[in-house]
Structures are given as structure tokens and as C-alpha cells.
Amino acid sequence: MGIQLDNVWFSYKDRPVFSGVSFEMGTGCFHGVLGPNGSGKTTLLDLISGQRTPAGGRILMDGHVPAHMPARQLARQCALVPQDFKVNFPFTVAQVVMMGRYPRLGRFSAPDADDQAQVKKAMDATGINEFRHRPVTELSGGERQRVVFARALAQDAPTLILDEATSNLDIRHTLSLMALVKDRVSTKGRTVISVLQDINLAARFCDFLLFLKNGKAAAHGPVEEVLTEAVIREVFEVNSRVYDDDTIKCRQVVFL
């Protein structure tokens, strides 16, 4: 069933963000969300993940209203990698990643062998197992972001939401984690919704793109249909050349 937004309205006090937005995001796909600063990208993720409630309209996640779901049920359905992760207590890396398993534990249950295996698998996949015993307060911003990524992977939810989740990462780790997420879409049928600033990165990994501007969906559809020079000019007010790159076999953009 995926994600459905039907005539959604949302404002911060007297500042409108969305004015009657409607669209659908199918399951088992990698969806990229792009747009200029202040276009509502992070707000959209907050609404989809149930952290905010629309003033009007309806949002459904696989037939359920996210904002009305119990926290544990929502966490089993949806994992979030925020743009900024701050923690003041010196939890170890392994402890933070294990937090992703808590929604799947019984009320008074301790993590079992399967939980431990899932945590190790997530840490191996994100390349953080080597510092599993280090406090997260001693990590760099990029290392900490990979820890949060691993926590979301250990959560093993059907929907993964990424809010500029690679903004603190170098290019090697960015490509590695994006490929890891893409593989989960392809092999496990996961649904990924990712806010991205890099259009070329979005074009390389996403199946569908949603362009936001002025509280509206300016364009939404498969990459090859909506990633055009006209859409980029309308949304970002810059000229570009869009072409199909033979090396990486996907559409790319050069800004003029």
C-alpha cells in the first residue's frame, strides 16, 4: 500500500508549509525528495514518520495513520536516520545500535542471540564494528552518523526514512551506505524515502523523485521522467544540462 498523502495541509503558526499536497509513494522503491531550502522536505518526513500531525487532510502508511499509531508499533514499521544525531550520555556504539532492536523486544525481555546477530550485521555493513566499544560522544560527526545508520538498519523496519542522512559523510561512505540501502530495496523489498541535496546522488540511487516547491509537489515520478532541465529550472531557478551518463548508466546533471 505504501505512503499516501491526501490533501495534506500543515503550517508552523502563521507560516504555511503544505497547502493541499496529494501523492503516493509505492512500497519496495527508493524515493528521493528534493527541493530548495524551506520547501518542506524535513517537515514532510516528520509528517510521514508520525512526529507531526497535519492540520488537514490525511496521511497513511500501509493503511495506518502514523501519528495515531502507538510508538512501539510505529517503530516496527518505520526507522528514521535524522540529519543531526546528538547524545550527551557516553553510550557505546554497540549500545546505540542495539537501541534499534528495542521495539521488537518484549516488555521485560533482554536482547537474545538473534538481536545480537542483527546488531553485529548492521555494524559490519556500516563499517563501525571496529569501534563498537567506544563511547559515541568520542566519535567524529561522520562516524556518529554511521552509528545512527546502523541503528536504523538493526531496527529492520519495512520503511526507512533518511533526512539528509549522508550530509556528514565523505564520498566513500556516502556511496557505500547508499548502495547498501539500495540493495535492501532490491533484495528485501524495503521502502526508502530520502531527503537529498545532491541531485546526481539522487538520480544514481533513487527509483522515483519528488520535487517540492512553495508547499506543492512541483514534480513527482520516475527519475527518467521528472529529472529534466525544465523541472530543475522551475524548482531551483538554475539552468542545467541533463544527460544519460554511460559510465554509471543513469541520468546526471551539469549545472550551468
C-alpha positions in Angstrom: 0.0 0.0 0.0 2.9 2.4 0.7 2.6 6.0 1.7 -0.4 8.1 0.8 -0.9 11.8 1.3 -4.4 13.1 0.5 -4.9 16.9 0.5 -2.4 17.5 3.3 -2.1 20.9 5.0 0.5 22.0 7.5 1.7 25.3 9.0 4.1 26.5 11.6 1.9 29.0 13.4 1.3 31.6 10.6 3.8 30.2 8.1 2.2 27.7 5.7 4.3 24.8 4.6 1.9 22.5 2.7 -1.3 23.6 1.1 -3.3 20.6 -0.1 -0.5 18.2 -1.1 -1.5 14.8 -2.5 0.7 12.0 -3.8 1.5 8.3 -3.3 4.8 6.5 -2.7 4.8 2.8 -3.5 6.3 0.1 -1.5 9.6 -1.6 -2.4 11.0 1.5 -4.1 13.7 4.1 -3.3 12.1 7.6 -3.2 14.2 10.8 -3.3 12.8 14.1 -2.0 14.4 17.3 -3.3 13.7 21.0 -3.3 15.1 24.4 -2.3 15.7 25.4 1.3 12.5 25.9 3.2 10.4 23.8 0.7 9.2 21.4 3.5 11.4 18.4 2.9 12.2 17.7 6.6 8.6 18.6 7.5 7.3 16.0 5.0 9.4 13.3 6.7 8.2 14.4 10.1 4.6 14.0 8.9 5.2 10.7 7.3 7.0 9.3 10.4 4.2 10.5 12.7 6.3 13.1 14.5 3.9 15.8 13.4 0.2 15.8 12.6 -1.2 17.5 9.6 -3.7 20.4 10.1 -5.8 19.0 7.3 -6.0 16.0 5.0 -4.8 12.5 5.7 -1.5 10.5 5.7 -1.5 6.8 5.6 1.4 4.4 6.0 0.3 0.9 4.8 -3.2 1.8 5.7 -2.5 3.3 9.1 -2.3 6.9 10.3 1.3 7.3 11.5 0.5 10.0 14.1 -2.1 7.7 15.7 0.0 4.6 15.9 1.5 3.5 19.3 5.2 4.4 19.4 6.3 0.7 19.5 4.1 -0.2 16.6 5.3 2.8 14.6 9.0 1.9 15.3 8.4 -1.6 14.0 7.0 -0.1 10.8 9.4 2.9 10.2 13.0 3.6 11.0 14.5 7.1 10.9 18.0 8.3 10.3 17.9 12.0 11.2 20.2 14.7 9.8 21.7 15.5 13.2 22.1 13.0 16.0 23.0 14.3 19.4 23.6 12.3 22.5 25.2 13.6 25.7 25.5 10.3 27.6 28.5 8.1 26.7 26.7 5.1 25.4 28.9 2.7 23.5 28.5 2.3 19.8 27.1 -1.2 20.3 24.6 0.1 22.9 23.3 2.7 20.5 22.9 0.3 17.6 21.1 -2.2 20.0 18.5 0.6 20.6 17.2 -0.2 17.2 16.1 -3.7 18.4 14.1 -2.4 21.4 10.8 -2.0 19.5 11.0 -5.8 18.8 11.7 -6.9 22.4 9.1 -8.0 24.9 8.2 -5.6 27.7 10.7 -7.1 30.2 12.8 -9.1 27.7 16.5 -8.8 27.2 18.1 -8.9 23.7 18.6 -12.5 22.6 21.1 -14.1 20.2 19.1 -13.0 17.1 19.1 -9.4 18.3 22.9 -9.6 18.9 23.3 -11.1 15.4 21.3 -8.3 13.8 23.3 -5.6 15.6 26.6 -7.1 14.5 25.3 -7.5 11.0 24.3 -3.8 10.9 27.7 -2.7 12.4 29.6 -4.8 9.9 27.6 -3.4 7.0 28.3 0.2 8.0 31.9 -0.4 8.9 31.7 0.6 12.6 32.3 -2.8 14.3 35.9 -1.9 14.9 34.9 0.8 17.4 31.9 -0.9 18.8 33.1 -0.3 22.4 33.9 3.4 22.0 31.5 6.0 23.5 29.5 7.8 20.8 30.5 11.1 22.5 34.1 10.5 21.3 33.2 9.9 17.6 33.5 12.3 14.7 30.3 13.6 13.1 30.7 11.2 10.2 31.4 8.2 12.5 28.4 9.1 14.6 26.2 9.3 11.6 27.2 5.8 10.5 26.2 4.6 14.0 22.7 6.0 13.6 22.5 4.4 10.2 23.4 1.1 11.7 20.8 1.5 14.4 18.1 2.1 11.8 19.3 -1.0 9.8 19.2 -3.1 13.0 15.6 -1.9 13.5 14.7 -3.8 10.4 11.6 -1.9 9.6 9.8 -2.1 6.3 10.2 1.7 5.7 13.4 3.5 6.1 13.4 7.3 6.3 16.6 9.3 5.7 16.8 13.0 6.4 19.9 14.2 4.6 21.5 11.1 6.2 24.7 11.3 4.3 25.4 15.0 4.8 28.2 14.4 7.3 29.8 11.6 5.4 32.8 11.5 3.0 32.1 10.4 -0.6 33.3 6.8 0.0 31.0 6.2 2.9 28.2 8.1 1.2 28.3 5.8 -1.8 28.8 2.7 0.3 25.7 3.4 2.5 23.5 4.5 -0.4 24.4 1.3 -2.2 23.6 -0.7 1.0 20.2 0.9 1.2 19.5 0.4 -2.5 20.4 -3.3 -2.0 17.8 -3.6 0.8 15.2 -2.1 -1.6 16.2 -4.6 -4.3 16.6 -7.8 -2.2 14.2 -7.3 0.7 11.5 -5.1 -0.8 12.1 -2.3 1.7 10.7 1.2 1.1 13.2 4.1 1.4 12.3 7.8 1.5 15.3 10.0 1.5 15.7 13.8 1.5 18.8 14.6 -0.6 20.6 17.8 -1.6 22.7 16.2 -4.2 20.6 15.7 -7.4 23.1 13.5 -9.0 23.3 11.2 -6.0 19.5 11.0 -6.0 19.5 10.2 -9.7 22.0 7.4 -9.3 20.2 5.5 -6.5 16.5 6.5 -6.5 13.7 5.0 -8.4 11.3 8.0 -8.0 11.9 11.7 -7.4 9.6 14.1 -5.6 10.4 17.8 -6.1 8.9 20.2 -3.6 8.5 23.9 -4.0 6.2 26.5 -2.3 4.3 23.9 -0.4 3.4 21.9 -3.5 4.7 18.8 -5.3 6.3 20.5 -8.3 7.1 17.2 -10.0 6.8 13.5 -9.0 7.6 10.4 -10.9 10.3 8.0 -12.2 13.7 9.6 -12.4 13.9 9.3 -16.2 10.6 11.2 -16.5 10.9 14.1 -14.0 14.6 14.8 -13.9 14.6 17.3 -16.7 16.1 20.7 -17.4 12.7 22.2 -17.3 11.9 20.8 -13.9 15.3 21.9 -12.5 14.8 25.4 -13.8 11.3 25.6 -12.3 12.2 24.2 -8.9 15.7 25.6 -8.3 15.7 28.5 -10.8 19.0 27.5 -12.4 19.9 26.3 -15.9 21.3 22.9 -16.4 22.1 20.2 -18.9 20.6 16.7 -18.2 22.2 13.8 -19.8 22.5 10.0 -19.6 25.9 9.0 -18.2 27.4 5.9 -20.0 29.8 5.2 -17.1 27.4 4.8 -14.3 24.3 4.1 -16.5 22.0 6.7 -15.1 20.8 10.2 -15.7 23.0 13.0 -14.4 23.0 16.8 -14.3 25.6 19.5 -15.1 24.7 23.0 -13.7 25.4 26.0 -16.0 
